Amino acid sequence: MSKSIFYHAGCSVCVSAEQDIVNLIGSENVEIVNIGEVRGRISEAETAGVQSVPALLTPNGNVLHLNFGASIADVKG
Amino acid sequence: MSKSIFYHAGCSVCVSAEQDIVNLIGSENVEIVNIGEVRGRISEAETAGVQSVPALLTPNGNVLHLNFGASIADVKG
């Protein structure tokens, strides 16, 4: 895995953090996934260790949870 | 301001996040400040909007709070 993955759920906190991350690391280095819309990827995010969104999964498999937007439980509910 | 500033307080969560951020955006693009040691910069961090560490202040002035390590109040206490 060479790209980071930014998981979000469309919330305002998520959108703001997404813009910051894209500015910082470049849009070509990050895949943006809205798990509020692409619900089939919620389980992938959970398996990676994402507990809340927005969150950035780094290429080496670490999860950086950013400014709290919503818990995964809220996104699923 | 062209560099980001990564504020931390030496905690294990902070060190892990620091490594991720340096890997993602490059050490030349971020100043690392340990406000547990350089206490004169706590007020600067607070003014920038940092509420907990680790946190990344982006070049455009936004604050990304990362995986919660410690509140600013705890660092001051």
Backbone of each chain as nested JSON, in Angstrom:
{
  "chains": [
    {"id": "A", "residues": [
      {"number": 1, "name": "MET", "atoms": {"N": [0.853, -1.195, 0.0], "CA": [0.0, 0.0, 0.0], "C": [0.884, 1.24, 0.0]}},
      {"number": 2, "name": "SER", "atoms": {"N": [0.807, 2.032, -1.085], "CA": [1.66, 3.206, -1.174], "C": [0.907, 4.502, -0.891]}},
      {"number": 3, "name": "LYS", "atoms": {"N": [-0.412, 4.452, -1.051], "CA": [-1.213, 5.635, -0.759], "C": [-1.769, 5.567, 0.644]}},
      {"number": 4, "name": "SER", "atoms": {"N": [-2.023, 6.757, 1.204], "CA": [-2.837, 6.82, 2.409], "C": [-4.306, 6.752, 2.004]}},
      {"number": 5, "name": "ILE", "atoms": {"N": [-5.145, 6.404, 2.948], "CA": [-6.593, 6.428, 2.713], "C": [-7.237, 7.344, 3.754]}},
      {"number": 6, "name": "PHE", "atoms": {"N": [-7.981, 8.312, 3.293], "CA": [-8.687, 9.22, 4.195], "C": [-10.146, 8.785, 4.247]}},
      {"number": 7, "name": "TYR", "atoms": {"N": [-10.581, 8.303, 5.412], "CA": [-11.976, 7.891, 5.596], "C": [-12.761, 9.043, 6.207]}},
      {"number": 8, "name": "HIS", "atoms": {"N": [-13.906, 9.329, 5.634], "CA": [-14.742, 10.37, 6.22], "C": [-16.202, 10.0, 6.018]}},
      {"number": 9, "name": "ALA", "atoms": {"N": [-17.083, 10.86, 6.504], "CA": [-18.507, 10.57, 6.365], "C": [-19.273, 11.808, 5.948]}},
      {"number": 10, "name": "GLY", "atoms": {"N": [-18.579, 12.736, 5.316], "CA": [-19.265, 13.886, 4.756], "C": [-19.585, 15.007, 5.734]}},
      {"number": 11, "name": "CYS", "atoms": {"N": [-19.23, 14.817, 7.011], "CA": [-19.527, 15.855, 7.992], "C": [-18.623, 17.071, 7.765]}},
      {"number": 12, "name": "SER", "atoms": {"N": [-19.029, 18.203, 8.343], "CA": [-18.275, 19.435, 8.109], "C": [-16.858, 19.333, 8.644]}},
      {"number": 13, "name": "VAL", "atoms": {"N": [-16.714, 18.679, 9.801], "CA": [-15.369, 18.479, 10.346], "C": [-14.529, 17.643, 9.374]}},
      {"number": 14, "name": "CYS", "atoms": {"N": [-15.194, 16.639, 8.762], "CA": [-14.493, 15.773, 7.809], "C": [-14.016, 16.555, 6.593]}},
      {"number": 15, "name": "VAL", "atoms": {"N": [-14.879, 17.401, 6.051], "CA": [-14.554, 18.142, 4.835], "C": [-13.382, 19.083, 5.088]}},
      {"number": 16, "name": "SER", "atoms": {"N": [-13.405, 19.74, 6.22], "CA": [-12.315, 20.65, 6.57], "C": [-10.997, 19.893, 6.704]}},
      {"number": 17, "name": "ALA", "atoms": {"N": [-11.038, 18.769, 7.389], "CA": [-9.82, 17.97, 7.583], "C": [-9.331, 17.403, 6.256]}},
      {"number": 18, "name": "GLU", "atoms": {"N": [-10.264, 17.031, 5.384], "CA": [-9.893, 16.496, 4.074], "C": [-9.093, 17.53, 3.281]}},
      {"number": 19, "name": "GLN", "atoms": {"N": [-9.572, 18.777, 3.301], "CA": [-8.861, 19.833, 2.577], "C": [-7.461, 20.021, 3.14]}},
      {"number": 20, "name": "ASP", "atoms": {"N": [-7.34, 19.961, 4.455], "CA": [-6.017, 20.125, 5.078], "C": [-5.081, 18.99, 4.679]}},
      {"number": 21, "name": "ILE", "atoms": {"N": [-5.601, 17.761, 4.715], "CA": [-4.764, 16.603, 4.387], "C": [-4.33, 16.634, 2.925]}},
      {"number": 22, "name": "VAL", "atoms": {"N": [-5.262, 16.969, 2.043], "CA": [-4.921, 17.043, 0.613], "C": [-3.869, 18.129, 0.386]}},
      {"number": 23, "name": "ASN", "atoms": {"N": [-4.02, 19.257, 1.059], "CA": [-3.016, 20.318, 0.925], "C": [-1.659, 19.858, 1.43]}},
      {"number": 24, "name": "LEU", "atoms": {"N": [-1.655, 19.085, 2.503], "CA": [-0.394, 18.705, 3.153], "C": [0.34, 17.613, 2.384]}},
      {"number": 25, "name": "ILE", "atoms": {"N": [-0.381, 16.587, 1.969], "CA": [0.331, 15.433, 1.403], "C": [0.088, 15.261, -0.095]}},
      {"number": 26, "name": "GLY", "atoms": {"N": [-0.848, 16.053, -0.665], "CA": [-1.074, 15.993, -2.111], "C": [-2.171, 15.012, -2.465]}},
      {"number": 27, "name": "SER", "atoms": {"N": [-3.065, 15.429, -3.345], "CA": [-4.224, 14.594, -3.675], "C": [-3.805, 13.277, -4.333]}},
      {"number": 28, "name": "GLU", "atoms": {"N": [-2.622, 13.275, -4.964], "CA": [-2.181, 12.051, -5.628], "C": [-1.695, 11.006, -4.623]}},
      {"number": 29, "name": "ASN", "atoms": {"N": [-1.523, 11.415, -3.37], "CA": [-1.004, 10.494, -2.358], "C": [-2.063, 9.97, -1.4]}},
      {"number": 30, "name": "VAL", "atoms": {"N": [-3.309, 10.321, -1.653], "CA": [-4.337, 9.89, -0.714], "C": [-5.623, 9.55, -1.463]}},
      {"number": 31, "name": "GLU", "atoms": {"N": [-6.209, 8.434, -1.087], "CA": [-7.517, 8.036, -1.6], "C": [-8.563, 8.52, -0.611]}},
      {"number": 32, "name": "ILE", "atoms": {"N": [-9.599, 9.177, -1.115], "CA": [-10.656, 9.703, -0.244], "C": [-11.845, 8.746, -0.298]}},
      {"number": 33, "name": "VAL", "atoms": {"N": [-12.272, 8.254, 0.855], "CA": [-13.393, 7.309, 0.901], "C": [-14.458, 7.84, 1.848]}},
      {"number": 34, "name": "ASN", "atoms": {"N": [-15.655, 8.076, 1.325], "CA": [-16.781, 8.495, 2.155], "C": [-17.554, 7.242, 2.567]}},
      {"number": 35, "name": "ILE", "atoms": {"N": [-17.314, 6.786, 3.8], "CA": [-17.964, 5.551, 4.254], "C": [-19.428, 5.784, 4.625]}},
      {"number": 36, "name": "GLY", "atoms": {"N": [-19.865, 7.04, 4.595], "CA": [-21.291, 7.312, 4.741], "C": [-22.028, 6.948, 3.458]}},
      {"number": 37, "name": "GLU", "atoms": {"N": [-21.317, 7.05, 2.334], "CA": [-21.923, 6.731, 1.036], "C": [-21.509, 5.347, 0.54]}},
      {"number": 38, "name": "VAL", "atoms": {"N": [-20.204, 5.037, 0.676], "CA": [-19.69, 3.741, 0.203], "C": [-19.661, 2.798, 1.401]}},
      {"number": 39, "name": "ARG", "atoms": {"N": [-20.845, 2.357, 1.788], "CA": [-20.978, 1.664, 3.063], "C": [-20.291, 0.3, 3.062]}},
      {"number": 40, "name": "GLY", "atoms": {"N": [-20.05, -0.229, 1.892], "CA": [-19.353, -1.504, 1.806], "C": [-17.932, -1.436, 2.326]}},
      {"number": 41, "name": "ARG", "atoms": {"N": [-17.41, -0.227, 2.512], "CA": [-16.032, -0.107, 2.99], "C": [-15.951, 0.202, 4.479]}},
      {"number": 42, "name": "ILE", "atoms": {"N": [-17.088, 0.226, 5.162], "CA": [-17.053, 0.462, 6.608], "C": [-16.264, -0.643, 7.307]}},
      {"number": 43, "name": "SER", "atoms": {"N": [-16.515, -1.888, 6.911], "CA": [-15.841, -2.992, 7.598], "C": [-14.341, -2.963, 7.336]}},
      {"number": 44, "name": "GLU", "atoms": {"N": [-13.948, -2.544, 6.126], "CA": [-12.526, -2.386, 5.803], "C": [-11.887, -1.353, 6.735]}},
      {"number": 45, "name": "ALA", "atoms": {"N": [-12.611, -0.242, 6.936], "CA": [-12.088, 0.808, 7.821], "C": [-11.957, 0.298, 9.252]}},
      {"number": 46, "name": "GLU", "atoms": {"N": [-12.968, -0.426, 9.701], "CA": [-12.934, -0.97, 11.065], "C": [-11.759, -1.931, 11.246]}},
      {"number": 47, "name": "THR", "atoms": {"N": [-11.565, -2.777, 10.246], "CA": [-10.482, -3.752, 10.314], "C": [-9.128, -3.044, 10.39]}},
      {"number": 48, "name": "ALA", "atoms": {"N": [-9.021, -1.906, 9.703], "CA": [-7.765, -1.148, 9.719], "C": [-7.537, -0.43, 11.036]}},
      {"number": 49, "name": "GLY", "atoms": {"N": [-8.593, -0.372, 11.88], "CA": [-8.431, 0.272, 13.18], "C": [-9.077, 1.64, 13.293]}},
      {"number": 50, "name": "VAL", "atoms": {"N": [-9.861, 2.004, 12.288], "CA": [-10.543, 3.298, 12.319], "C": [-11.693, 3.241, 13.325]}},
      {"number": 51, "name": "GLN", "atoms": {"N": [-11.66, 4.143, 14.286], "CA": [-12.689, 4.163, 15.322], "C": [-13.638, 5.342, 15.17]}},
      {"number": 52, "name": "SER", "atoms": {"N": [-13.175, 6.361, 14.486], "CA": [-14.003, 7.537, 14.24], "C": [-13.53, 8.17, 12.95]}},
      {"number": 53, "name": "VAL", "atoms": {"N": [-14.371, 9.018, 12.382], "CA": [-13.983, 9.765, 11.19], "C": [-14.019, 11.254, 11.506]}},
      {"number": 54, "name": "PRO", "atoms": {"N": [-13.22, 12.061, 10.842], "CA": [-12.264, 11.667, 9.819], "C": [-11.051, 10.951, 10.396]}},
      {"number": 55, "name": "ALA", "atoms": {"N": [-10.464, 10.069, 9.585], "CA": [-9.261, 9.357, 9.984], "C": [-8.402, 9.096, 8.751]}},
      {"number": 56, "name": "LEU", "atoms": {"N": [-7.104, 9.089, 8.986], "CA": [-6.168, 8.846, 7.894], "C": [-5.415, 7.554, 8.162]}},
      {"number": 57, "name": "LEU", "atoms": {"N": [-5.569, 6.591, 7.264], "CA": [-4.803, 5.346, 7.333], "C": [-3.519, 5.56, 6.536]}},
      {"number": 58, "name": "THR", "atoms": {"N": [-2.379, 5.474, 7.21], "CA": [-1.107, 5.763, 6.54], "C": [-0.635, 4.538, 5.767]}},
      {"number": 59, "name": "PRO", "atoms": {"N": [0.324, 4.745, 4.839], "CA": [0.806, 3.611, 4.034], "C": [1.378, 2.473, 4.875]}},
      {"number": 60, "name": "ASN", "atoms": {"N": [1.884, 2.763, 6.061], "CA": [2.422, 1.692, 6.887], "C": [1.394, 1.106, 7.849]}},
      {"number": 61, "name": "GLY", "atoms": {"N": [0.141, 1.473, 7.681], "CA": [-0.931, 0.822, 8.41], "C": [-1.34, 1.463, 9.719]}},
      {"number": 62, "name": "ASN", "atoms": {"N": [-0.745, 2.609, 10.041], "CA": [-1.18, 3.316, 11.251], "C": [-2.421, 4.156, 10.949]}},
      {"number": 63, "name": "VAL", "atoms": {"N": [-3.234, 4.361, 11.96], "CA": [-4.417, 5.194, 11.81], "C": [-4.241, 6.473, 12.61]}},
      {"number": 64, "name": "LEU", "atoms": {"N": [-4.382, 7.598, 11.936], "CA": [-4.399, 8.889, 12.619], "C": [-5.845, 9.374, 12.668]}},
      {"number": 65, "name": "HIS", "atoms": {"N": [-6.41, 9.375, 13.865], "CA": [-7.75, 9.93, 14.013], "C": [-7.624, 11.444, 14.112]}},
      {"number": 66, "name": "LEU", "atoms": {"N": [-8.36, 12.157, 13.27], "CA": [-8.286, 13.61, 13.249], "C": [-9.471, 14.189, 14.011]}},
      {"number": 67, "name": "ASN", "atoms": {"N": [-9.464, 15.513, 14.096], "CA": [-10.544, 16.248, 14.765], "C": [-11.841, 15.446, 14.747]}},
      {"number": 68, "name": "PHE", "atoms": {"N": [-12.351, 15.101, 15.886], "CA": [-13.468, 14.169, 15.96], "C": [-14.7, 14.657, 15.2]}},
      {"number": 69, "name": "GLY", "atoms": {"N": [-15.193, 13.818, 14.303], "CA": [-16.409, 14.137, 13.561], "C": [-17.531, 13.226, 13.965]}},
      {"number": 70, "name": "ALA", "atoms": {"N": [-17.336, 11.923, 13.794], "CA": [-18.371, 10.954, 14.116], "C": [-17.725, 9.61, 14.394]}},
      {"number": 71, "name": "SER", "atoms": {"N": [-18.298, 8.862, 15.321], "CA": [-17.803, 7.515, 15.577], "C": [-18.267, 6.582, 14.465]}},
      {"number": 72, "name": "ILE", "atoms": {"N": [-17.554, 5.484, 14.305], "CA": [-17.966, 4.481, 13.32], "C": [-19.371, 3.963, 13.661]}},
      {"number": 73, "name": "ALA", "atoms": {"N": [-19.636, 3.841, 14.945], "CA": [-20.964, 3.369, 15.353], "C": [-22.051, 4.318, 14.85]}},
      {"number": 74, "name": "ASP", "atoms": {"N": [-21.771, 5.612, 14.894], "CA": [-22.757, 6.582, 14.414], "C": [-22.946, 6.481, 12.902]}},
      {"number": 75, "name": "VAL", "atoms": {"N": [-21.834, 6.233, 12.197], "CA": [-21.926, 6.125, 10.742], "C": [-22.734, 4.883, 10.355]}},
      {"number": 76, "name": "LYS", "atoms": {"N": [-22.562, 3.815, 11.125], "CA": [-23.28, 2.575, 10.837], "C": [-24.761, 2.675, 11.195]}},
      {"number": 77, "name": "GLY", "atoms": {"N": [-25.054, 3.459, 12.205], "CA": [-26.409, 3.493, 12.756], "C": [-27.418, 4.186, 11.852]}}
    ]},
    {"id": "B", "residues": [
      {"number": 1, "name": "MET", "atoms": {"N": [3.617, 31.859, 6.937], "CA": [4.002, 30.579, 7.529], "C": [3.959, 29.52, 6.439]}},
      {"number": 2, "name": "SER", "atoms": {"N": [5.084, 28.911, 6.127], "CA": [5.116, 27.904, 5.067], "C": [5.227, 26.484, 5.622]}},
      {"number": 3, "name": "LYS", "atoms": {"N": [5.722, 26.378, 6.83], "CA": [5.833, 25.062, 7.464], "C": [4.632, 24.796, 8.346]}},
      {"number": 4, "name": "SER", "atoms": {"N": [4.321, 23.516, 8.523], "CA": [3.403, 23.13, 9.566], "C": [4.179, 23.072, 10.887]}},
      {"number": 5, "name": "ILE", "atoms": {"N": [3.447, 23.11, 11.984], "CA": [4.074, 22.929, 13.293], "C": [3.385, 21.769, 13.989]}},
      {"number": 6, "name": "PHE", "atoms": {"N": [4.168, 20.797, 14.433], "CA": [3.628, 19.639, 15.15], "C": [3.903, 19.848, 16.634]}},
      {"number": 7, "name": "TYR", "atoms": {"N": [2.854, 20.06, 17.413], "CA": [2.989, 20.237, 18.856], "C": [2.785, 18.898, 19.543]}},
      {"number": 8, "name": "HIS", "atoms": {"N": [3.674, 18.561, 20.446], "CA": [3.486, 17.327, 21.189], "C": [4.033, 17.519, 22.605]}},
      {"number": 9, "name": "ALA", "atoms": {"N": [3.913, 16.471, 23.408], "CA": [4.378, 16.578, 24.786], "C": [5.151, 15.331, 25.198]}},
      {"number": 10, "name": "GLY", "atoms": {"N": [5.704, 14.638, 24.214], "CA": [6.573, 13.515, 24.532], "C": [5.886, 12.214, 24.863]}},
      {"number": 11, "name": "CYS", "atoms": {"N": [4.555, 12.219, 24.857], "CA": [3.84, 10.99, 25.196], "C": [3.979, 9.97, 24.076]}},
      {"number": 12, "name": "SER", "atoms": {"N": [3.694, 8.718, 24.388], "CA": [3.894, 7.661, 23.391], "C": [2.984, 7.859, 22.181]}},
      {"number": 13, "name": "VAL", "atoms": {"N": [1.748, 8.297, 22.44], "CA": [0.833, 8.587, 21.33], "C": [1.419, 9.684, 20.45]}},
      {"number": 14, "name": "CYS", "atoms": {"N": [2.047, 10.676, 21.119], "CA": [2.636, 11.793, 20.376], "C": [3.779, 11.327, 19.491]}},
      {"number": 15, "name": "VAL", "atoms": {"N": [4.646, 10.483, 20.023], "CA": [5.822, 10.034, 19.288], "C": [5.407, 9.234, 18.06]}},
      {"number": 16, "name": "SER", "atoms": {"N": [4.418, 8.373, 18.235], "CA": [3.915, 7.578, 17.118], "C": [3.332, 8.48, 16.037]}},
      {"number": 17, "name": "ALA", "atoms": {"N": [2.534, 9.45, 16.43], "CA": [1.91, 10.361, 15.46], "C": [2.972, 11.219, 14.775]}},
      {"number": 18, "name": "GLU", "atoms": {"N": [3.985, 11.609, 15.538], "CA": [5.064, 12.417, 14.951], "C": [5.745, 11.66, 13.816]}},
      {"number": 19, "name": "GLN", "atoms": {"N": [6.018, 10.389, 14.044], "CA": [6.668, 9.587, 13.003], "C": [5.784, 9.487, 11.764]}},
      {"number": 20, "name": "ASP", "atoms": {"N": [4.487, 9.313, 11.975], "CA": [3.574, 9.232, 10.84], "C": [3.553, 10.545, 10.06]}},
      {"number": 21, "name": "ILE", "atoms": {"N": [3.471, 11.652, 10.785], "CA": [3.389, 12.963, 10.117], "C": [4.679, 13.247, 9.353]}},
      {"number": 22, "name": "VAL", "atoms": {"N": [5.819, 12.954, 9.958], "CA": [7.097, 13.193, 9.274], "C": [7.192, 12.335, 8.015]}},
      {"number": 23, "name": "ASN", "atoms": {"N": [6.738, 11.089, 8.116], "CA": [6.74, 10.221, 6.936], "C": [5.826, 10.765, 5.837]}},
      {"number": 24, "name": "LEU", "atoms": {"N": [4.705, 11.323, 6.238], "CA": [3.702, 11.756, 5.263], "C": [4.071, 13.062, 4.577]}},
      {"number": 25, "name": "ILE", "atoms": {"N": [4.53, 14.038, 5.358], "CA": [4.721, 15.363, 4.745], "C": [6.194, 15.766, 4.656]}},
      {"number": 26, "name": "GLY", "atoms": {"N": [7.081, 14.96, 5.259], "CA": [8.505, 15.245, 5.141], "C": [9.006, 16.119, 6.28]}},
      {"number": 27, "name": "SER", "atoms": {"N": [10.13, 15.753, 6.845], "CA": [10.654, 16.473, 8.015], "C": [10.979, 17.928, 7.693]}},
      {"number": 28, "name": "GLU", "atoms": {"N": [11.268, 18.216, 6.403], "CA": [11.605, 19.593, 6.045], "C": [10.373, 20.497, 6.024]}},
      {"number": 29, "name": "ASN", "atoms": {"N": [9.198, 19.881, 6.087], "CA": [7.966, 20.668, 6.01], "C": [7.275, 20.851, 7.345]}},
      {"number": 30, "name": "VAL", "atoms": {"N": [7.905, 20.389, 8.408], "CA": [7.235, 20.483, 9.707], "C": [8.252, 20.776, 10.809]}},
      {"number": 31, "name": "GLU", "atoms": {"N": [7.87, 21.727, 11.649], "CA": [8.664, 22.016, 12.84], "C": [8.069, 21.217, 14.0]}},
      {"number": 32, "name": "ILE", "atoms": {"N": [8.921, 20.528, 14.733], "CA": [8.453, 19.721, 15.86], "C": [8.696, 20.491, 17.151]}},
      {"number": 33, "name": "VAL", "atoms": {"N": [7.646, 20.7, 17.924], "CA": [7.769, 21.455, 19.171], "C": [7.221, 20.615, 20.314]}},
      {"number": 34, "name": "ASN", "atoms": {"N": [8.08, 20.313, 21.288], "CA": [7.649, 19.602, 22.495], "C": [7.299, 20.632, 23.559]}},
      {"number": 35, "name": "ILE", "atoms": {"N": [5.988, 20.886, 23.711], "CA": [5.572, 21.925, 24.657], "C": [5.643, 21.434, 26.101]}},
      {"number": 36, "name": "GLY", "atoms": {"N": [5.951, 20.146, 26.277], "CA": [6.233, 19.684, 27.622], "C": [7.606, 20.173, 28.087]}},
      {"number": 37, "name": "GLU", "atoms": {"N": [8.507, 20.365, 27.112], "CA": [9.86, 20.838, 27.43], "C": [10.021, 22.33, 27.149]}},
      {"number": 38, "name": "VAL", "atoms": {"N": [9.533, 22.764, 25.996], "CA": [9.644, 24.18, 25.629], "C": [8.366, 24.873, 26.065]}},
      {"number": 39, "name": "ARG", "atoms": {"N": [8.26, 25.085, 27.365], "CA": [6.986, 25.509, 27.931], "C": [6.61, 26.935, 27.529]}},
      {"number": 40, "name": "GLY", "atoms": {"N": [7.575, 27.697, 27.11], "CA": [7.285, 29.054, 26.66], "C": [6.431, 29.099, 25.409]}},
      {"number": 41, "name": "ARG", "atoms": {"N": [6.293, 27.962, 24.753], "CA": [5.477, 27.953, 23.531], "C": [4.073, 27.382, 23.743]}},
      {"number": 42, "name": "ILE", "atoms": {"N": [3.731, 27.077, 25.011], "CA": [2.375, 26.583, 25.286], "C": [1.339, 27.641, 24.899]}},
      {"number": 43, "name": "SER", "atoms": {"N": [1.601, 28.9, 25.264], "CA": [0.619, 29.95, 24.983], "C": [0.469, 30.165, 23.477]}},
      {"number": 44, "name": "GLU", "atoms": {"N": [1.581, 30.03, 22.761], "CA": [1.518, 30.126, 21.298], "C": [0.596, 29.043, 20.732]}},
      {"number": 45, "name": "ALA", "atoms": {"N": [0.752, 27.822, 21.258], "CA": [-0.079, 26.711, 20.787], "C": [-1.552, 26.974, 21.103]}},
      {"number": 46, "name": "GLU", "atoms": {"N": [-1.808, 27.445, 22.316], "CA": [-3.19, 27.734, 22.703], "C": [-3.808, 28.794, 21.804]}},
      {"number": 47, "name": "THR", "atoms": {"N": [-3.023, 29.84, 21.524], "CA": [-3.526, 30.924, 20.676], "C": [-3.854, 30.412, 19.284]}},
      {"number": 48, "name": "ALA", "atoms": {"N": [-3.079, 29.437, 18.815], "CA": [-3.308, 28.871, 17.483], "C": [-4.544, 27.974, 17.458]}},
      {"number": 49, "name": "GLY", "atoms": {"N": [-5.06, 27.608, 18.656], "CA": [-6.255, 26.783, 18.71], "C": [-5.995, 25.343, 19.108]}},
      {"number": 50, "name": "VAL", "atoms": {"N": [-4.772, 25.054, 19.542], "CA": [-4.436, 23.697, 19.961], "C": [-5.092, 23.403, 21.312]}},
      {"number": 51, "name": "GLN", "atoms": {"N": [-5.907, 22.36, 21.348], "CA": [-6.616, 22.005, 22.58], "C": [-6.051, 20.751, 23.228]}},
      {"number": 52, "name": "SER", "atoms": {"N": [-5.375, 19.945, 22.413], "CA": [-4.748, 18.736, 22.943], "C": [-3.546, 18.419, 22.072]}},
      {"number": 53, "name": "VAL", "atoms": {"N": [-2.683, 17.574, 22.583], "CA": [-1.538, 17.128, 21.803], "C": [-1.61, 15.615, 21.642]}},
      {"number": 54, "name": "PRO", "atoms": {"N": [-1.078, 15.062, 20.568], "CA": [-0.421, 15.766, 19.466], "C": [-1.399, 16.507, 18.575]}},
      {"number": 55, "name": "ALA", "atoms": {"N": [-0.908, 17.608, 17.993], "CA": [-1.72, 18.39, 17.076], "C": [-0.821, 18.979, 16.011]}},
      {"number": 56, "name": "LEU", "atoms": {"N": [-1.383, 19.136, 14.824], "CA": [-0.63, 19.693, 13.714], "C": [-1.273, 21.005, 13.289]}},
      {"number": 57, "name": "LEU", "atoms": {"N": [-0.509, 22.08, 13.396], "CA": [-0.95, 23.382, 12.911], "C": [-0.514, 23.505, 11.461]}},
      {"number": 58, "name": "THR", "atoms": {"N": [-1.481, 23.608, 10.55], "CA": [-1.145, 23.631, 9.124], "C": [-0.698, 25.031, 8.711]}},
      {"number": 59, "name": "PRO", "atoms": {"N": [-0.05, 25.136, 7.533], "CA": [0.429, 26.451, 7.092], "C": [-0.683, 27.493, 6.945]}},
      {"number": 60, "name": "ASN", "atoms": {"N": [-1.921, 27.037, 6.697], "CA": [-2.998, 28.023, 6.57], "C": [-3.717, 28.281, 7.888]}},
      {"number": 61, "name": "GLY", "atoms": {"N": [-3.162, 27.776, 8.976], "CA": [-3.675, 28.146, 10.294], "C": [-4.7, 27.206, 10.883]}},
      {"number": 62, "name": "ASN", "atoms": {"N": [-5.023, 26.127, 10.185], "CA": [-5.951, 25.152, 10.768], "C": [-5.216, 24.223, 11.728]}},
      {"number": 63, "name": "VAL", "atoms": {"N": [-5.922, 23.729, 12.701], "CA": [-5.337, 22.788, 13.652], "C": [-5.965, 21.416, 13.447]}},
      {"number": 64, "name": "LEU", "atoms": {"N": [-5.136, 20.416, 13.222], "CA": [-5.599, 19.035, 13.166], "C": [-5.195, 18.357, 14.466]}},
      {"number": 65, "name": "HIS", "atoms": {"N": [-6.174, 18.057, 15.293], "CA": [-5.881, 17.306, 16.509], "C": [-5.8, 15.833, 16.138]}},
      {"number": 66, "name": "LEU", "atoms": {"N": [-4.706, 15.181, 16.508], "CA": [-4.503, 13.781, 16.16], "C": [-4.833, 12.907, 17.362]}},
      {"number": 67, "name": "ASN", "atoms": {"N": [-4.728, 11.609, 17.145], "CA": [-4.979, 10.633, 18.218], "C": [-4.699, 11.241, 19.592]}},
      {"number": 68, "name": "PHE", "atoms": {"N": [-5.724, 11.286, 20.426], "CA": [-5.609, 12.03, 21.682], "C": [-4.476, 11.521, 22.579]}},
      {"number": 69, "name": "GLY", "atoms": {"N": [-3.607, 12.441, 22.982], "CA": [-2.534, 12.09, 23.902], "C": [-2.734, 12.761, 25.238]}},
      {"number": 70, "name": "ALA", "atoms": {"N": [-2.81, 14.082, 25.233], "CA": [-2.976, 14.829, 26.476], "C": [-3.611, 16.175, 26.164]}},
      {"number": 71, "name": "SER", "atoms": {"N": [-4.424, 16.657, 27.075], "CA": [-4.989, 17.985, 26.903], "C": [-3.929, 19.035, 27.236]}},
      {"number": 72, "name": "ILE", "atoms": {"N": [-4.131, 20.227, 26.722], "CA": [-3.212, 21.321, 27.054], "C": [-3.226, 21.562, 28.57]}},
      {"number": 73, "name": "ALA", "atoms": {"N": [-4.39, 21.432, 29.167], "CA": [-4.484, 21.629, 30.621], "C": [-3.576, 20.647, 31.366]}},
      {"number": 74, "name": "ASP", "atoms": {"N": [-3.534, 19.416, 30.879], "CA": [-2.674, 18.422, 31.521], "C": [-1.198, 18.769, 31.331]}},
      {"number": 75, "name": "VAL", "atoms": {"N": [-0.856, 19.29, 30.153], "CA": [0.539, 19.651, 29.894], "C": [0.952, 20.814, 30.794]}},
      {"number": 76, "name": "LYS", "atoms": {"N": [0.024, 21.738, 31.016], "CA": [0.318, 22.903, 31.853], "C": [0.393, 22.526, 33.331]}},
      {"number": 77, "name": "GLY", "atoms": {"N": [-0.379, 21.505, 33.704], "CA": [-0.542, 21.19, 35.128], "C": [0.7, 20.585, 35.754]}}
    ]}
  ]
}
